[in-house]
Amino acid sequence: MRAGYEGLVLRTGTAQPLPLHECKVRASLLLKELGSPDASLASRAAERLRALPVFARLSLAELLARRDSVQRKHALAVIALEQGFASWSELKAAREASPPPAVDFEALLSRVGGLFLNRWFTTYEDALASLRSQGGYLFPFRQQFFVCEASLLTALGVDVSDADWALAGPDWMEPLDAAAHARLEQKLARLAAPRSSPLPTRKAAMSTEDVSPPTGSRAQRAEVRRAYKEKPPPMGVFAVRNKANGKVLVGASLNVQGALNRIQFELSTGMDRIPGLLADWKLHGPANFTFEVLDVLEPPEEPGVDLKEELKVLEALWLDRLKPYGDAGYNGPPPT
């Protein structure tokens, strides 16, 4: 980008830098808004694009009339400016050079599996809105964000009464006190570190308790079966992601981990129940696929609840959020 961009750099204060993936997503959304039939959305997008020297001399109406000339590189440049960089290449270099986060939140969440119904979001803005309206604690996870309740932190061994939480605030992305945040970061990093004694491997997927006894007595095996019946497997929404092309399959099941295991087995044995997914599995290889639990439906306390209907609602929310159709996913076309 030209040197003239330097004077247009927008400083973002102490806000946590957006991941490179989300910057690209925001650029795509900007182009989508510019082409929207909604005049207010298109005008807002055009106004943001006028921050670029190439469009600065155009009026809003002139830019909208020439919207077909706007390219993805322009949208990326706008996102770079809004993130405090003179160009997209500068932002990209900075993000790629950034050290990995000190806290492995994926490792932390794996300690509790799917026992907690966290609120998941693809953008920080949506997560922040949820935090402000419903409370909780906001954290990053890969390229997403989630808001959890204090009960999850307690289950992980976090002391939520620690004065540093009050000082830093519940938003991990924008702490109120840098020193308190740094102390909390050290504590969470220790909790996320690999344990010296590996967990026993004979336990149910997504479980947080070791239900497999050290010995194989009949009484102990019976206890395991009884515990399994009293505590059925988690039900919820899952995703199979192709890291090579970004496509995703979204589904729901009364046994969410079992559904993921089934799909993985089908792919590994060449079963073509989902032809497009199998074709990409063969093309890109198993290492490029992840199998994730997106959301868990807690068992209702009241009797007579239609669990399948509740699950459909939860699945519909995730389908609307991720839109895994066409070039973006492996799901069939959405109902019209």
DRENDO-1510 file (C-alpha; in Angstrom, 1 decimal, always signed):
<recs>
REC; n; res; u; v; w
REC; 1; MET; +0.0; +0.0; +0.0 .
REC; 2; ARG; +1.1; +3.6; -0.5 .
REC; 3; ALA; +2.9; +5.6; +2.1 .
REC; 4; GLY; +0.0; +8.0; +2.2 .
REC; 5; TYR; -1.9; +5.4; +4.3 .
REC; 6; GLU; +0.3; +6.2; +7.2 .
REC; 7; GLY; -1.6; +9.3; +8.1 .
REC; 8; LEU; -4.9; +7.3; +8.1 .
REC; 9; VAL; -3.9; +4.6; +10.6 .
REC; 10; LEU; -6.5; +4.2; +13.3 .
REC; 11; ARG; -5.2; +3.3; +16.8 .
REC; 12; THR; -7.2; +0.7; +18.6 .
REC; 13; GLY; -6.1; +1.5; +22.1 .
REC; 14; THR; -5.6; -1.5; +24.4 .
REC; 15; ALA; -8.0; -3.7; +22.5 .
REC; 16; GLN; -6.7; -7.2; +21.9 .
REC; 17; PRO; -5.5; -7.7; +18.3 .
REC; 18; LEU; -7.9; -9.7; +16.1 .
REC; 19; PRO; -6.6; -13.0; +14.8 .
REC; 20; LEU; -5.6; -13.0; +11.1 .
REC; 21; HIS; -8.5; -15.3; +10.3 .
REC; 22; GLU; -11.1; -12.9; +11.7 .
REC; 23; CYS; -9.5; -10.0; +9.9 .
REC; 24; LYS; -10.1; -11.8; +6.7 .
REC; 25; VAL; -13.7; -12.6; +7.7 .
REC; 26; ARG; -14.3; -9.0; +8.4 .
REC; 27; ALA; -13.0; -8.0; +5.0 .
REC; 28; SER; -15.5; -10.5; +3.4 .
REC; 29; LEU; -18.3; -9.1; +5.5 .
REC; 30; LEU; -17.4; -5.6; +4.5 .
REC; 31; LEU; -17.7; -6.5; +0.8 .
REC; 32; LYS; -20.9; -8.3; +1.5 .
REC; 33; GLU; -22.4; -5.2; +3.2 .
REC; 34; LEU; -21.2; -3.0; +0.3 .
REC; 35; GLY; -23.2; -5.1; -2.1 .
REC; 36; SER; -26.2; -5.4; +0.1 .
REC; 37; PRO; -29.6; -4.2; -1.1 .
REC; 38; ASP; -30.0; -2.7; +2.3 .
REC; 39; ALA; -29.1; +1.0; +1.7 .
REC; 40; SER; -28.0; +1.6; +5.3 .
REC; 41; LEU; -25.6; -1.4; +5.3 .
REC; 42; ALA; -24.2; -0.4; +1.9 .
REC; 43; SER; -23.7; +3.2; +2.9 .
REC; 44; ARG; -22.0; +2.2; +6.1 .
REC; 45; ALA; -19.6; +0.0; +4.2 .
REC; 46; ALA; -18.9; +2.7; +1.6 .
REC; 47; GLU; -18.1; +5.2; +4.3 .
REC; 48; ARG; -15.5; +2.9; +5.8 .
REC; 49; LEU; -14.0; +2.4; +2.3 .
REC; 50; ARG; -13.6; +6.1; +1.8 .
REC; 51; ALA; -10.8; +6.0; +4.4 .
REC; 52; LEU; -8.6; +4.7; +1.6 .
REC; 53; PRO; -6.9; +7.3; -0.5 .
REC; 54; VAL; -8.1; +5.6; -3.7 .
REC; 55; PHE; -11.7; +6.3; -2.7 .
REC; 56; ALA; -11.3; +9.4; -0.5 .
REC; 57; ARG; -12.2; +11.9; -3.2 .
REC; 58; LEU; -15.4; +10.1; -4.1 .
REC; 59; SER; -18.7; +11.1; -2.6 .
REC; 60; LEU; -20.7; +8.4; -0.9 .
REC; 61; ALA; -23.1; +8.2; -3.8 .
REC; 62; GLU; -20.2; +8.0; -6.3 .
REC; 63; LEU; -18.6; +5.2; -4.5 .
REC; 64; LEU; -21.9; +3.3; -4.3 .
REC; 65; ALA; -22.3; +3.7; -8.0 .
REC; 66; ARG; -18.9; +2.3; -8.6 .
REC; 67; ARG; -19.1; -0.5; -6.0 .
REC; 68; ASP; -18.3; -3.1; -8.6 .
REC; 69; SER; -14.8; -1.7; -8.8 .
REC; 70; VAL; -14.1; -2.4; -5.1 .
REC; 71; GLN; -11.9; -5.5; -4.7 .
REC; 72; ARG; -11.0; -7.7; -1.8 .
REC; 73; LYS; -7.6; -6.0; -1.5 .
REC; 74; HIS; -9.4; -2.8; -0.7 .
REC; 75; ALA; -11.5; -4.4; +2.0 .
REC; 76; LEU; -8.4; -6.0; +3.5 .
REC; 77; ALA; -6.7; -2.6; +3.5 .
REC; 78; VAL; -9.7; -1.0; +5.4 .
REC; 79; ILE; -9.5; -3.8; +8.1 .
REC; 80; ALA; -5.7; -3.2; +8.4 .
REC; 81; LEU; -6.3; +0.6; +8.9 .
REC; 82; GLU; -9.0; -0.1; +11.5 .
REC; 83; GLN; -6.5; -2.4; +13.3 .
REC; 84; GLY; -3.8; +0.2; +13.4 .
REC; 85; PHE; -1.7; -0.8; +10.5 .
REC; 86; ALA; -0.7; +1.1; +7.3 .
REC; 87; SER; -1.3; -1.8; +5.0 .
REC; 88; TRP; -2.6; -5.4; +4.9 .
REC; 89; SER; +0.8; -6.8; +4.4 .
REC; 90; GLU; +2.0; -5.0; +7.5 .
REC; 91; LEU; -0.9; -6.4; +9.6 .
REC; 92; LYS; -0.3; -9.9; +8.1 .
REC; 93; ALA; +3.4; -9.8; +9.0 .
REC; 94; ALA; +2.7; -8.7; +12.5 .
REC; 95; ARG; +0.0; -11.3; +13.1 .
REC; 96; GLU; +2.2; -14.1; +11.7 .
REC; 97; ALA; +5.1; -13.0; +13.9 .
REC; 98; SER; +3.0; -12.8; +17.0 .
REC; 99; PRO; +3.9; -15.4; +19.7 .
REC; 100; PRO; +1.3; -18.0; +20.6 .
REC; 101; PRO; -1.0; -17.1; +23.5 .
REC; 102; ALA; +0.4; -17.8; +26.9 .
REC; 103; VAL; -2.7; -19.7; +28.0 .
REC; 104; ASP; -3.8; -22.8; +26.0 .
REC; 105; PHE; -7.6; -22.4; +26.4 .
REC; 106; GLU; -8.2; -25.5; +24.3 .
REC; 107; ALA; -6.2; -27.6; +26.8 .
REC; 108; LEU; -8.1; -26.0; +29.7 .
REC; 109; LEU; -11.5; -26.8; +28.2 .
REC; 110; SER; -10.4; -30.4; +27.5 .
REC; 111; ARG; -10.2; -30.9; +31.3 .
REC; 112; VAL; -14.0; -30.5; +31.6 .
REC; 113; GLY; -15.2; -31.7; +28.2 .
REC; 114; GLY; -18.7; -30.9; +27.4 .
REC; 115; LEU; -20.2; -30.6; +30.8 .
REC; 116; PHE; -20.7; -26.9; +30.6 .
REC; 117; LEU; -23.0; -25.1; +28.2 .
REC; 118; ASN; -20.8; -22.2; +27.2 .
REC; 119; ARG; -21.9; -19.5; +24.8 .
REC; 120; TRP; -19.8; -19.6; +21.5 .
REC; 121; PHE; -19.2; -16.8; +19.0 .
REC; 122; THR; -17.3; -16.4; +15.8 .
REC; 123; THR; -16.6; -12.7; +16.5 .
REC; 124; TYR; -15.4; -10.8; +19.5 .
REC; 125; GLU; -18.1; -8.2; +19.1 .
REC; 126; ASP; -20.9; -10.8; +19.5 .
REC; 127; ALA; -19.1; -12.4; +22.5 .
REC; 128; LEU; -18.8; -9.0; +24.1 .
REC; 129; ALA; -22.5; -8.2; +23.6 .
REC; 130; SER; -23.4; -11.5; +25.3 .
REC; 131; LEU; -21.0; -10.8; +28.1 .
REC; 132; ARG; -22.6; -7.4; +28.7 .
REC; 133; SER; -26.1; -8.7; +28.6 .
REC; 134; GLN; -25.8; -12.0; +30.4 .
REC; 135; GLY; -22.6; -11.8; +32.3 .
REC; 136; GLY; -19.9; -14.5; +32.7 .
REC; 137; TYR; -16.3; -14.5; +31.6 .
REC; 138; LEU; -15.1; -14.0; +28.0 .
REC; 139; PHE; -12.1; -16.0; +26.6 .
REC; 140; PRO; -10.6; -16.7; +23.2 .
REC; 141; PHE; -10.6; -20.2; +21.7 .
REC; 142; ARG; -8.7; -20.8; +18.4 .
REC; 143; GLN; -10.3; -18.3; +16.0 .
REC; 144; GLN; -13.5; -18.1; +18.1 .
REC; 145; PHE; -14.6; -16.7; +21.5 .
REC; 146; PHE; -16.7; -18.2; +24.3 .
REC; 147; VAL; -18.4; -16.8; +27.4 .
REC; 148; CYS; -18.6; -19.2; +30.4 .
REC; 149; GLU; -20.0; -19.0; +33.9 .
REC; 150; ALA; -17.9; -19.0; +37.1 .
REC; 151; SER; -18.8; -22.6; +37.7 .
REC; 152; LEU; -16.6; -23.7; +34.7 .
REC; 153; LEU; -13.6; -21.8; +36.1 .
REC; 154; THR; -14.2; -23.3; +39.5 .
REC; 155; ALA; -14.3; -26.8; +38.0 .
REC; 156; LEU; -10.9; -26.0; +36.4 .
REC; 157; GLY; -9.4; -25.1; +39.8 .
REC; 158; VAL; -9.6; -21.4; +39.3 .
REC; 159; ASP; -10.3; -19.2; +42.4 .
REC; 160; VAL; -12.8; -16.8; +41.1 .
REC; 161; SER; -12.7; -14.9; +44.4 .
REC; 162; ASP; -9.1; -14.0; +43.6 .
REC; 163; ALA; -8.9; -10.2; +43.8 .
REC; 164; ASP; -7.1; -10.1; +40.4 .
REC; 165; TRP; -10.4; -11.1; +38.7 .
REC; 166; ALA; -12.1; -8.0; +40.1 .
REC; 167; LEU; -9.2; -5.9; +39.0 .
REC; 168; ALA; -8.8; -7.4; +35.5 .
REC; 169; GLY; -12.5; -7.8; +34.8 .
REC; 170; PRO; -14.4; -10.6; +33.1 .
REC; 171; ASP; -13.2; -9.8; +29.5 .
REC; 172; TRP; -9.9; -11.6; +28.9 .
REC; 173; MET; -9.5; -9.8; +25.6 .
REC; 174; GLU; -9.6; -6.3; +27.1 .
REC; 175; PRO; -8.4; -6.4; +30.7 .
REC; 176; LEU; -9.0; -3.4; +32.9 .
REC; 177; ASP; -5.7; -3.9; +34.8 .
REC; 178; ALA; -2.7; -5.2; +32.8 .
REC; 179; ALA; -0.7; -6.3; +35.9 .
REC; 180; ALA; -3.7; -8.3; +37.3 .
REC; 181; HIS; -4.2; -9.8; +33.9 .
REC; 182; ALA; -0.6; -10.9; +33.7 .
REC; 183; ARG; -0.8; -12.6; +37.1 .
REC; 184; LEU; -4.0; -14.4; +36.1 .
REC; 185; GLU; -2.4; -15.4; +32.8 .
REC; 186; GLN; +0.4; -17.1; +34.7 .
REC; 187; LYS; -2.0; -19.0; +36.9 .
REC; 188; LEU; -4.2; -20.2; +34.0 .
REC; 189; ALA; -1.0; -21.2; +32.1 .
REC; 190; ARG; +0.0; -23.4; +35.0 .
REC; 191; LEU; -3.5; -25.0; +35.0 .
REC; 192; ALA; -3.3; -25.6; +31.2 .
REC; 193; ALA; +0.2; -27.1; +31.3 .
REC; 194; PRO; +0.5; -30.9; +30.8 .
REC; 195; ARG; +0.1; -32.8; +34.0 .
REC; 196; SER; +3.0; -34.8; +35.3 .
REC; 197; SER; +0.9; -38.0; +35.6 .
REC; 198; PRO; -1.1; -38.7; +32.4 .
REC; 199; LEU; -4.8; -39.3; +32.9 .
REC; 200; PRO; -5.9; -42.9; +32.5 .
REC; 201; THR; -7.0; -43.7; +29.0 .
REC; 202; ARG; -9.9; -46.0; +29.8 .
REC; 203; LYS; -12.6; -43.4; +30.3 .
REC; 204; ALA; -15.7; -42.2; +28.4 .
REC; 205; ALA; -15.2; -39.4; +25.9 .
REC; 206; MET; -16.0; -36.0; +27.1 .
REC; 207; SER; -15.9; -37.2; +30.7 .
REC; 208; THR; -14.1; -35.3; +33.5 .
REC; 209; GLU; -13.9; -38.1; +35.9 .
REC; 210; ASP; -11.8; -41.3; +35.7 .
REC; 211; VAL; -14.5; -44.0; +35.8 .
REC; 212; SER; -12.1; -46.8; +34.9 .
REC; 213; PRO; -10.8; -48.5; +38.0 .
REC; 214; PRO; -7.1; -49.5; +38.3 .
REC; 215; THR; -8.0; -53.1; +38.4 .
REC; 216; GLY; -10.6; -55.1; +36.4 .
REC; 217; SER; -12.7; -56.7; +39.0 .
REC; 218; ARG; -16.3; -57.6; +38.2 .
REC; 219; ALA; -17.7; -55.3; +40.9 .
REC; 220; GLN; -15.7; -52.4; +39.5 .
REC; 221; ARG; -16.9; -53.1; +35.9 .
REC; 222; ALA; -20.5; -53.2; +37.2 .
REC; 223; GLU; -20.0; -49.8; +38.9 .
REC; 224; VAL; -18.7; -48.3; +35.6 .
REC; 225; ARG; -21.8; -49.6; +33.8 .
REC; 226; ARG; -24.1; -48.2; +36.5 .
REC; 227; ALA; -22.4; -44.8; +36.4 .
REC; 228; TYR; -22.8; -44.7; +32.6 .
REC; 229; LYS; -26.5; -45.4; +32.8 .
REC; 230; GLU; -27.0; -42.8; +35.5 .
REC; 231; LYS; -25.0; -40.2; +33.5 .
REC; 232; PRO; -25.8; -40.6; +29.8 .
REC; 233; PRO; -23.4; -39.3; +27.2 .
REC; 234; PRO; -23.6; -35.6; +26.3 .
REC; 235; MET; -26.0; -34.5; +23.6 .
REC; 236; GLY; -25.4; -31.5; +21.5 .
REC; 237; VAL; -24.1; -30.0; +18.3 .
REC; 238; PHE; -20.9; -31.0; +16.6 .
REC; 239; ALA; -18.7; -29.8; +13.7 .
REC; 240; VAL; -16.3; -31.5; +11.3 .
REC; 241; ARG; -13.9; -28.9; +9.9 .
REC; 242; ASN; -11.6; -29.1; +6.9 .
REC; 243; LYS; -8.6; -26.9; +7.7 .
REC; 244; ALA; -7.4; -27.1; +4.1 .
REC; 245; ASN; -10.4; -25.2; +2.5 .
REC; 246; GLY; -12.4; -24.0; +5.5 .
REC; 247; LYS; -15.5; -26.1; +4.8 .
REC; 248; VAL; -17.5; -27.5; +7.8 .
REC; 249; LEU; -20.1; -30.0; +8.5 .
REC; 250; VAL; -22.6; -29.2; +11.3 .
REC; 251; GLY; -24.8; -31.8; +13.0 .
REC; 252; ALA; -26.6; -32.7; +16.2 .
REC; 253; SER; -27.0; -35.9; +18.2 .
REC; 254; LEU; -28.3; -37.3; +21.4 .
REC; 255; ASN; -24.8; -38.7; +21.8 .
REC; 256; VAL; -22.6; -36.0; +20.3 .
REC; 257; GLN; -19.3; -37.7; +20.8 .
REC; 258; GLY; -20.6; -41.0; +19.5 .
REC; 259; ALA; -21.8; -39.2; +16.3 .
REC; 260; LEU; -18.3; -37.7; +15.8 .
REC; 261; ASN; -16.8; -41.2; +16.3 .
REC; 262; ARG; -19.2; -42.6; +13.8 .
REC; 263; ILE; -18.3; -40.0; +11.1 .
REC; 264; GLN; -14.6; -40.5; +11.7 .
REC; 265; PHE; -15.0; -44.3; +11.3 .
REC; 266; GLU; -17.1; -43.8; +8.1 .
REC; 267; LEU; -14.4; -41.6; +6.6 .
REC; 268; SER; -11.5; -43.8; +7.6 .
REC; 269; THR; -13.3; -46.9; +6.1 .
REC; 270; GLY; -14.4; -45.1; +2.9 .
REC; 271; MET; -18.1; -45.1; +3.6 .
REC; 272; ASP; -19.7; -42.4; +1.3 .
REC; 273; ARG; -22.7; -41.4; +3.5 .
REC; 274; ILE; -21.5; -37.8; +3.0 .
REC; 275; PRO; -19.9; -37.9; -0.5 .
REC; 276; GLY; -18.4; -34.4; -0.5 .
REC; 277; LEU; -16.9; -34.8; +2.9 .
REC; 278; LEU; -15.4; -38.2; +1.9 .
REC; 279; ALA; -13.9; -36.8; -1.3 .
REC; 280; ASP; -12.2; -34.0; +0.6 .
REC; 281; TRP; -11.0; -36.5; +3.2 .
REC; 282; LYS; -9.3; -38.5; +0.5 .
REC; 283; LEU; -8.0; -35.3; -1.2 .
REC; 284; HIS; -6.6; -33.4; +1.8 .
REC; 285; GLY; -5.9; -36.3; +4.2 .
REC; 286; PRO; -7.1; -37.0; +7.8 .
REC; 287; ALA; -4.6; -34.5; +9.3 .
REC; 288; ASN; -6.5; -31.6; +7.8 .
REC; 289; PHE; -9.7; -32.4; +9.6 .
REC; 290; THR; -10.9; -31.6; +13.2 .
REC; 291; PHE; -13.8; -33.1; +15.0 .
REC; 292; GLU; -15.3; -30.7; +17.6 .
REC; 293; VAL; -18.2; -30.4; +20.0 .
REC; 294; LEU; -19.7; -26.9; +19.4 .
REC; 295; ASP; -22.4; -27.0; +22.1 .
REC; 296; VAL; -23.9; -29.3; +24.7 .
REC; 297; LEU; -27.5; -29.5; +25.6 .
REC; 298; GLU; -27.9; -29.9; +29.3 .
REC; 299; PRO; -30.4; -32.6; +30.5 .
REC; 300; PRO; -33.6; -30.8; +31.6 .
REC; 301; GLU; -34.7; -31.1; +35.2 .
REC; 302; GLU; -38.4; -31.0; +34.4 .
REC; 303; PRO; -40.1; -34.2; +32.9 .
REC; 304; GLY; -41.7; -34.4; +29.6 .
REC; 305; VAL; -39.3; -32.2; +27.6 .
REC; 306; ASP; -38.8; -33.3; +24.0 .
REC; 307; LEU; -35.0; -33.6; +23.8 .
REC; 308; LYS; -35.0; -34.1; +20.1 .
REC; 309; GLU; -36.9; -30.9; +19.5 .
REC; 310; GLU; -34.6; -29.0; +21.9 .
REC; 311; LEU; -31.7; -30.4; +20.0 .
REC; 312; LYS; -33.1; -29.2; +16.7 .
REC; 313; VAL; -33.4; -25.7; +18.0 .
REC; 314; LEU; -29.8; -25.7; +19.2 .
REC; 315; GLU; -28.6; -27.1; +15.8 .
REC; 316; ALA; -30.6; -24.5; +13.9 .
REC; 317; LEU; -28.8; -21.8; +15.9 .
REC; 318; TRP; -25.4; -23.1; +14.9 .
REC; 319; LEU; -26.5; -23.7; +11.3 .
REC; 320; ASP; -27.5; -20.1; +11.1 .
REC; 321; ARG; -24.3; -19.0; +12.7 .
REC; 322; LEU; -21.9; -21.0; +10.5 .
REC; 323; LYS; -24.0; -21.4; +7.4 .
REC; 324; PRO; -22.2; -24.6; +6.2 .
REC; 325; TYR; -23.8; -24.7; +2.8 .
REC; 326; GLY; -22.4; -24.8; -0.8 .
REC; 327; ASP; -18.8; -23.8; -1.0 .
REC; 328; ALA; -18.7; -23.1; +2.8 .
REC; 329; GLY; -19.7; -26.6; +4.0 .
REC; 330; TYR; -20.9; -30.1; +3.6 .
REC; 331; ASN; -24.5; -29.7; +4.8 .
REC; 332; GLY; -27.4; -29.9; +2.4 .
REC; 333; PRO; -29.1; -26.6; +1.3 .
REC; 334; PRO; -31.0; -24.9; +4.1 .
REC; 335; PRO; -34.8; -25.1; +4.1 .
REC; 336; THR; -36.6; -22.3; +2.3 .
</recs>
